[in-house]
Amino acid sequence: MKKTVSTFIVLFATVLVIGGAWGQPLPMAKPEQVGMSSERLARLGPALKAQIANERFPGAVVLVARKGKVVYFETVGQRDPATGAPMTKDAIFRLYSMTKPFTSVAAMILVEEGKLLLADPVSKYFPELANLQVALKETTDGKMTYRLVPIERPITIQDLLRHTSGFVYASNTLNEEVKAAYGKIGVDWRDVTPTEQIQRLAQAPLAHQPGTMWEYSLSTDVLGRVVEKVSGMTLSALLSERLFVPLKMTDTAFLVPKQKVARLAQPFAIDKATGKPITLLDVTVAQKNDAGGAGTAGTTGDYARFVQMLANGGRLDGARLLGRATVSYMTADHLGTIMPAIALLQPGYGFGLGFAVRKEAGVNSVPGSAGEYNWGGAAGTGFWIDPKEGLICVIMTQTVPGPAQRYDRALVRQLVYQAIVE
């Protein structure tokens, strides 16, 4: 009997240890222990509350860490303005384009395993994307027209990672021929199966010759399809096995299960600026495809673990996802002299393999160091990693997609940097 009780106690203790470690947050520290000021960081709260009062968003969660230690992890406002429920640290947010770094890391894991080369043509995996055409803009007798010409070289995996494929988002592109084709054919990242997505893209022209212009696009969604083809797994299954489980990101997925729906952060019902309803992706029902560019939802703490893994050079708490050299390569500028086709890439930034990359400390209107990299999501989420300062920040809100979010992120960024005192 004593042996049975002892065995039970050991097993129970083991469960407690494993369970406690499973959802373990990043270690905490006082700001002053890592060269930051508590008093200065406290300026974030009133600034965010002012944005809430201005009806920019109902609530927010902000996490700041330096040298691997969390120095600020606070909530403001409401998680659900319809019920008045307060914002919580474990609130789940629609990540939209903050899904792209997950897919990019998954692709680079396959590269490290020798299953994929960045120089591989995408047509190696999807032959229907081999003989695409490009819609070139021309002016004839003062009239703007488009002429279809063959692609000069194949789209590569690197093109998908750095958004130089020639694919676009119909809502953003200035190429009217491609915009019209996407609308007519039904090219999109949602409400299509993986097969339909590729087949429809194969029928539409590209906006640019591959490798010649940067345009934010469906490239990462196509990358997700490549990852599925190479791995033989759905993107959701692969991300779970290779990223979310090793990093103990227990609340990140393409589908929010019923038992967690109550934690889902919600936007205001109406956009104050336009008077129109705010409708965001329904992450409580399964989508037709695992959208590698926009489909996941997760918590601030989960995303901070992913970001800290990158800041650590590909490793967190003993789990190594990528080699240090690979992370350095991903977060270098891969554009060089390639210019952006749309005004989305901010001044002073290039683009790496999944991230915007700051090329110098100056030029941009917000503070940062050369080598800092970042990205954000359409519904009000964002992150950045500053290797020089040993700094990471994750910002989570839920609001209407649009350029006003740049102000929100810039506000948080300048208040975080002014808190660095050593």
Steps between C-alpha positions, in 0.01 A plus 500: 500500500781739593671421170177573310452832680864594441468416132185711476673795667794477259268477200288789628810714555622413150168611351522827693852566378417417139171690510663804657779502244263452207345845524806663654538869415832667431699589816425834664733773626476853633568747217797646687669158502529511119565869446145632471296740712180394677389860522546554128334172401199606706433766234364224277183456706363856474591519130310179422203611711487823299478295180218296652317820599537611138337170396803377307460157662313361803802356680862395465771275637865607477803289591856634507807288572869586508789258519249215512312637805147641494497849650151609398191284447182701548141519382274801448137538403253231405532160338141518379331842480159337447507336843739734677733210583843639595809423295703209635857387440375169361265662246517341155547728198457450127857528377437545128841575339690419816436146373754565223808470727373157614477380140837653413669323792331172402638535147850569631481192723445298182790687336726407792396136459597505132141448385471839335734748329436873483598491132240231425239615250151490649396313186707204625222446752211649302561457125191709420698807615774443240385702200343808649460836330572850629264795451727791401363853509541704181394842377376513142375830353464634852289204608605252769485137388644164603691250291549135598854365462659168609694481826873542448597261779315266737364612836729358771448409864710804590259717300212366708682571828597856406184593299666541160293232326269728303196377694298774672214573734210625288413756768848657489637474149521792257495260204139529382530208258608262775246643745220435250625149425514408869142620544371319193677170569452508878864509611515541878650365821170388650181328383707286263647152537878458461449352153263777393744763623787374284280431197353850510840666541617306195228671294587856605790714375779618727535869579879498450774285359620268782784648702463856368261675743391460862125475545331365811288211386360149510859374472503364855173316439663332200803429719263324740378282214864414417568413864200267495613336177857444620410384852195294410313669786239772524651833598311497830635155588856593406496829691362322804763226490804706404428842659212523744561183703881541533453866599211418737268737315190332637244756380614554140320327213295551185183409689401623847332206679163542672648497849718803415253710298407708806859629507486635144561876484241696305506836321245777529182417309525817288801682357488855635670643190264352241188402692521153346489167688836342584510139383806287573595144409291239680767284661240289682408304187733299277605680182531334159879523517772566756589851388874537546474874456215585732314215668618453859392628840698506822593676822757766581697259717510235229621743237763636737644148529523477121661844477746425780600180320597712199677755722699211652617389157250219450482346847283530812508299823706222345285466187693593186286571195760667277874546491640839598642560152160430345328759720770754410447424132121530528524836675744656254369722221427290190386784273817694431410729209153347451243776554153476658203521263262621772554738792477237771867445581601780736790744432837359601384138478576215265350154520649167601353152491175573680573832674551870433865574583633837612805603298620790716419669829382822336267581208183357656288724724497248787803390703680172440838346423649379175416130478167527684226295334124493535158443355135544592149372443202668333278499810738695723784271607873556463847405621860601462837356593805724551811278526730793580294600803405143595140619481171343395149641508160348420191719461151351483175684424196419287381779276404586146773426241660815365794744507394656834666203669839642404438782746414253777816296442717811466365632830584178683841480334613849599379449858691172526824643364489807723495261798847365413744674734804271486 
